[in-house]
């Protein structure tokens, strides 16, 4: 099969779900629409050992996996779930020093102009409280964005011999093989509206 050199031109289909103690999604994956940008950082740093006035060995030190995303609007219901916020019957939400966000898993797609998609899965992490900011309306209308960040960690994922913090796969236009396998691996559930593929 020839290599594909087409770059992604968009992002879409951001899903998340809280995880139980067994790292399985507690509810069906929930979609947040209108994802604008998302950045997954998994830094690595070379560590050198020296001897005889030269490099004897190089090892790689891996840093934390961080995710920063921006949405046209992050609905209150999703923000409350992602952050584990206490709410009242009157519809109030709150931040407090004892807040404990739940562990969540996430999946999103990078889209391409030829109709193919690269799916990215984040098996286990926690979202952090975003800043609250606003700006006055001036001569024209400027839409705001809601940004939120998260930290992710390694987790056992079926099909891999070691724990992983980021998983990805690519589907050609019309195919859903990688998508279905990723949802089963990350959430332990099928893509919404489908059934779990046989053998997963």
C-alpha contacts under 8 A as a table, 3 or more apart, distances in Angstrom:
res1	aa1	res2	aa2	distance
6	X	112	X	7.18
7	X	112	X	6.61
8	X	110	X	6.01
8	X	111	X	5.42
8	X	112	X	4.56
8	X	113	X	7.33
9	X	110	X	7.46
9	X	111	X	5.94
9	X	112	X	5.37
9	X	113	X	6.60
10	X	110	X	5.79
10	X	111	X	4.99
10	X	112	X	6.79
11	X	35	X	6.70
11	X	36	X	6.90
11	X	37	X	7.02
11	X	38	X	7.89
11	X	108	X	7.35
11	X	109	X	5.66
11	X	110	X	4.51
11	X	111	X	5.58
12	X	33	X	7.56
12	X	34	X	7.27
12	X	35	X	6.06
12	X	108	X	6.25
12	X	109	X	5.30
12	X	110	X	6.50
12	X	111	X	7.02
13	X	31	X	6.66
13	X	32	X	7.38
13	X	33	X	6.86
13	X	35	X	7.71
13	X	107	X	7.65
13	X	108	X	5.23
13	X	109	X	5.81
14	X	31	X	5.62
14	X	32	X	5.66
14	X	33	X	6.87
14	X	35	X	6.85
14	X	106	X	7.15
14	X	107	X	5.75
14	X	108	X	4.30
14	X	109	X	7.05
15	X	29	X	5.73
15	X	30	X	5.22
15	X	31	X	4.32
15	X	32	X	6.29
15	X	106	X	5.51
15	X	107	X	5.21
15	X	108	X	6.30
16	X	29	X	5.30
16	X	30	X	5.38
16	X	31	X	6.62
16	X	104	X	6.58
16	X	105	X	5.54
16	X	106	X	4.31
16	X	107	X	6.52
17	X	25	X	5.60
17	X	26	X	6.90
17	X	27	X	6.29
17	X	28	X	6.84
17	X	29	X	4.99
17	X	30	X	6.19
17	X	104	X	5.45
17	X	105	X	5.67
17	X	106	X	6.82
17	X	187	X	7.37
18	X	25	X	5.56
18	X	26	X	5.82
18	X	27	X	7.06
18	X	82	X	7.79
18	X	102	X	6.31
18	X	103	X	5.79
18	X	104	X	4.23
18	X	105	X	6.52
19	X	22	X	7.47
19	X	23	X	5.03
19	X	24	X	5.16
19	X	25	X	4.50
19	X	26	X	5.58
19	X	102	X	7.41
19	X	103	X	5.56
19	X	104	X	5.31
19	X	105	X	6.84
19	X	124	X	7.85
20	X	23	X	5.22
20	X	24	X	5.57
20	X	25	X	6.38
20	X	26	X	5.91
20	X	103	X	7.85
21	X	24	X	7.52
23	X	124	X	7.65
24	X	186	X	7.93
24	X	187	X	5.79
24	X	188	X	5.61
25	X	28	X	7.00
25	X	29	X	7.44
25	X	104	X	7.84
25	X	105	X	7.53
25	X	187	X	5.04
25	X	188	X	6.40
25	X	189	X	7.36
28	X	189	X	7.27
28	X	192	X	7.29
29	X	187	X	7.36
29	X	191	X	7.80
29	X	192	X	7.07
32	X	35	X	7.23
32	X	74	X	7.43
32	X	75	X	7.94
32	X	78	X	7.57
33	X	71	X	7.80
34	X	71	X	5.76
34	X	72	X	5.58
34	X	73	X	7.29
35	X	38	X	7.68
35	X	69	X	7.61
35	X	70	X	6.29
35	X	71	X	4.51
35	X	72	X	6.53
36	X	69	X	7.56
36	X	70	X	5.50
36	X	71	X	5.18
36	X	72	X	6.46
37	X	69	X	5.52
37	X	70	X	5.19
37	X	71	X	7.13
38	X	67	X	7.03
38	X	68	X	5.63
38	X	69	X	4.11
38	X	70	X	6.39
39	X	67	X	5.56
39	X	68	X	5.24
39	X	69	X	6.33
40	X	65	X	6.96
40	X	66	X	5.87
40	X	67	X	4.58
40	X	68	X	6.76
41	X	64	X	7.96
41	X	65	X	5.50
41	X	66	X	5.21
41	X	67	X	6.31
42	X	62	X	7.37
42	X	63	X	6.34
42	X	64	X	6.19
42	X	65	X	4.53
42	X	66	X	6.75
43	X	62	X	6.04
43	X	63	X	5.17
43	X	64	X	6.99
43	X	65	X	7.25
44	X	60	X	6.46
44	X	61	X	5.62
44	X	62	X	4.40
44	X	63	X	5.82
45	X	60	X	5.70
45	X	61	X	5.14
45	X	62	X	6.39
45	X	63	X	7.73
46	X	58	X	6.47
46	X	59	X	5.83
46	X	60	X	4.63
46	X	61	X	6.15
47	X	58	X	5.65
47	X	59	X	5.17
47	X	60	X	5.88
47	X	61	X	6.67
48	X	55	X	6.48
48	X	56	X	7.48
48	X	57	X	5.88
48	X	58	X	4.60
48	X	59	X	6.47
49	X	55	X	5.89
49	X	56	X	5.50
49	X	57	X	5.18
49	X	58	X	6.32
50	X	53	X	6.63
50	X	54	X	5.53
50	X	55	X	4.50
50	X	56	X	5.00
50	X	57	X	7.05
51	X	54	X	5.57
51	X	55	X	6.35
51	X	56	X	5.73
55	X	58	X	7.50
64	X	151	X	7.22
64	X	152	X	7.16
64	X	153	X	7.20
65	X	151	X	5.95
65	X	152	X	5.24
65	X	153	X	6.61
65	X	165	X	7.15
66	X	149	X	7.31
66	X	150	X	5.78
66	X	151	X	4.61
66	X	152	X	6.08
67	X	149	X	5.47
67	X	150	X	5.09
67	X	151	X	6.30
67	X	152	X	7.59
68	X	147	X	7.19
68	X	148	X	5.98
68	X	149	X	4.30
68	X	150	X	6.52
69	X	147	X	5.62
69	X	148	X	5.58
69	X	149	X	6.21
70	X	145	X	6.31
70	X	146	X	5.46
70	X	147	X	4.21
70	X	148	X	6.45
71	X	74	X	5.87
71	X	145	X	5.75
71	X	146	X	5.21
71	X	147	X	6.38
72	X	143	X	7.93
72	X	144	X	7.08
72	X	145	X	4.92
72	X	146	X	6.29
73	X	144	X	7.97
73	X	145	X	6.05
73	X	146	X	5.50
74	X	78	X	6.77
74	X	79	X	6.49
74	X	146	X	5.83
75	X	78	X	5.41
75	X	79	X	6.27
76	X	79	X	5.04
76	X	80	X	6.06
77	X	80	X	5.24
77	X	81	X	6.35
78	X	81	X	5.10
78	X	82	X	5.99
79	X	82	X	5.19
79	X	83	X	6.04
80	X	83	X	5.40
80	X	84	X	5.60
80	X	85	X	4.94
80	X	86	X	7.58
80	X	87	X	7.87
80	X	93	X	7.27
81	X	84	X	5.05
81	X	85	X	6.80
82	X	101	X	6.60
82	X	102	X	6.87
82	X	104	X	7.46
82	X	126	X	7.70
82	X	127	X	6.13
83	X	99	X	7.81
83	X	100	X	7.23
83	X	101	X	4.49
83	X	102	X	6.78
83	X	126	X	7.82
83	X	127	X	6.06
83	X	128	X	6.68
83	X	129	X	6.73
84	X	99	X	6.93
84	X	100	X	6.20
84	X	101	X	4.63
84	X	102	X	5.95
85	X	93	X	6.45
85	X	94	X	6.21
85	X	95	X	6.74
85	X	99	X	6.61
85	X	100	X	7.92
85	X	101	X	7.54
86	X	93	X	5.97
86	X	94	X	6.05
86	X	95	X	7.84
87	X	91	X	6.48
87	X	92	X	5.40
87	X	93	X	4.46
87	X	94	X	6.64
88	X	91	X	5.43
88	X	92	X	5.22
88	X	93	X	6.74
89	X	92	X	7.40
95	X	99	X	6.80
96	X	99	X	5.51
101	X	126	X	6.10
101	X	127	X	6.67
101	X	128	X	7.54
102	X	126	X	6.31
103	X	124	X	6.13
103	X	125	X	5.31
103	X	126	X	5.21
104	X	123	X	7.53
104	X	124	X	5.52
104	X	125	X	5.46
104	X	126	X	6.13
105	X	121	X	7.65
105	X	122	X	5.64
105	X	123	X	4.72
105	X	124	X	4.90
105	X	125	X	6.50
105	X	186	X	6.56
105	X	187	X	6.69
106	X	121	X	5.85
106	X	122	X	5.05
106	X	123	X	6.55
106	X	124	X	7.79
106	X	186	X	7.60
107	X	119	X	7.07
107	X	120	X	5.59
107	X	121	X	4.39
107	X	122	X	6.16
107	X	183	X	7.54
107	X	186	X	7.84
108	X	119	X	5.89
108	X	120	X	5.48
108	X	121	X	6.74
109	X	117	X	6.12
109	X	118	X	5.56
109	X	119	X	4.42
109	X	120	X	6.09
110	X	117	X	5.63
110	X	118	X	5.04
110	X	119	X	6.31
110	X	120	X	7.75
111	X	115	X	7.03
111	X	116	X	6.35
111	X	117	X	4.67
111	X	118	X	6.52
112	X	115	X	5.58
112	X	116	X	5.44
112	X	117	X	6.02
113	X	116	X	7.32
114	X	173	X	6.95
115	X	172	X	7.05
115	X	173	X	4.66
115	X	174	X	7.65
116	X	170	X	7.40
116	X	171	X	5.63
116	X	172	X	4.39
116	X	173	X	4.33
116	X	174	X	7.62
117	X	170	X	5.78
117	X	171	X	5.36
117	X	172	X	6.64
117	X	173	X	7.33
118	X	168	X	6.94
118	X	169	X	5.72
118	X	170	X	4.27
118	X	171	X	6.35
119	X	168	X	5.39
119	X	169	X	5.30
119	X	170	X	6.00
119	X	171	X	7.81
119	X	178	X	7.29
119	X	179	X	6.33
119	X	182	X	7.65
120	X	166	X	7.07
120	X	167	X	5.75
120	X	168	X	4.38
120	X	169	X	6.79
121	X	166	X	5.74
121	X	167	X	4.92
121	X	168	X	5.99
121	X	182	X	6.70
121	X	183	X	7.97
121	X	186	X	6.49
122	X	125	X	7.53
122	X	152	X	7.08
122	X	165	X	6.00
122	X	166	X	4.99
122	X	167	X	6.57
122	X	186	X	7.18
123	X	152	X	7.64
123	X	153	X	7.71
123	X	154	X	7.40
123	X	155	X	6.38
123	X	157	X	7.72
123	X	164	X	7.55
123	X	165	X	5.99
123	X	166	X	6.79
123	X	167	X	7.85
123	X	186	X	5.22
123	X	187	X	7.71
124	X	152	X	5.63
124	X	153	X	5.79
124	X	154	X	6.92
124	X	155	X	6.42
124	X	165	X	7.07
125	X	150	X	6.76
125	X	151	X	5.45
125	X	152	X	3.87
125	X	153	X	5.84
126	X	150	X	5.47
126	X	151	X	5.59
126	X	152	X	6.50
127	X	148	X	7.23
127	X	149	X	5.85
127	X	150	X	4.04
127	X	151	X	6.54
128	X	148	X	6.90
128	X	149	X	5.76
128	X	150	X	5.55
128	X	151	X	7.85
129	X	148	X	7.09
129	X	149	X	7.75
130	X	147	X	6.60
130	X	148	X	5.22
130	X	149	X	7.15
137	X	140	X	7.20
137	X	141	X	6.72
137	X	142	X	7.51
138	X	141	X	7.22
152	X	165	X	6.46
153	X	164	X	7.69
153	X	165	X	5.28
154	X	163	X	5.23
154	X	164	X	4.56
154	X	165	X	4.21
155	X	163	X	4.70
155	X	164	X	5.36
155	X	165	X	6.31
156	X	160	X	7.64
156	X	162	X	6.69
156	X	163	X	4.44
156	X	164	X	6.51
157	X	160	X	5.97
157	X	162	X	7.92
157	X	163	X	6.43
157	X	164	X	6.82
157	X	185	X	6.02
157	X	186	X	7.02
158	X	185	X	5.92
160	X	163	X	7.19
160	X	164	X	7.89
164	X	167	X	7.14
167	X	182	X	7.75
168	X	182	X	7.57
169	X	178	X	5.34
169	X	179	X	7.35
169	X	182	X	7.53
170	X	178	X	5.91
170	X	179	X	7.81
171	X	174	X	7.73
171	X	175	X	5.43
171	X	176	X	6.05
171	X	177	X	6.67
171	X	178	X	5.78
171	X	179	X	7.18
172	X	175	X	5.44
175	X	178	X	7.97
176	X	179	X	5.12
176	X	180	X	5.95
177	X	180	X	5.37
177	X	181	X	6.21
178	X	181	X	5.16
178	X	182	X	5.96
179	X	182	X	5.16
179	X	183	X	6.23
179	X	191	X	7.54
180	X	183	X	5.30
180	X	184	X	6.26
180	X	190	X	6.45
180	X	191	X	6.00
180	X	196	X	7.18
180	X	197	X	6.89
181	X	184	X	5.17
181	X	185	X	6.11
181	X	197	X	7.45
181	X	200	X	6.95
182	X	185	X	5.02
182	X	186	X	5.89
183	X	186	X	5.27
183	X	187	X	5.44
183	X	188	X	6.69
183	X	189	X	6.11
183	X	190	X	5.78
183	X	191	X	5.81
184	X	187	X	5.63
184	X	188	X	4.45
184	X	189	X	4.88
184	X	190	X	5.55
184	X	191	X	7.69
184	X	196	X	6.69
184	X	200	X	6.70
185	X	188	X	5.58
185	X	189	X	7.88
185	X	200	X	7.88
187	X	190	X	7.81
189	X	196	X	6.49
190	X	193	X	7.85
190	X	194	X	6.02
190	X	195	X	5.33
190	X	196	X	4.49
190	X	197	X	7.60
191	X	194	X	5.62
191	X	195	X	7.21
191	X	196	X	7.52
196	X	200	X	7.07
197	X	200	X	5.91
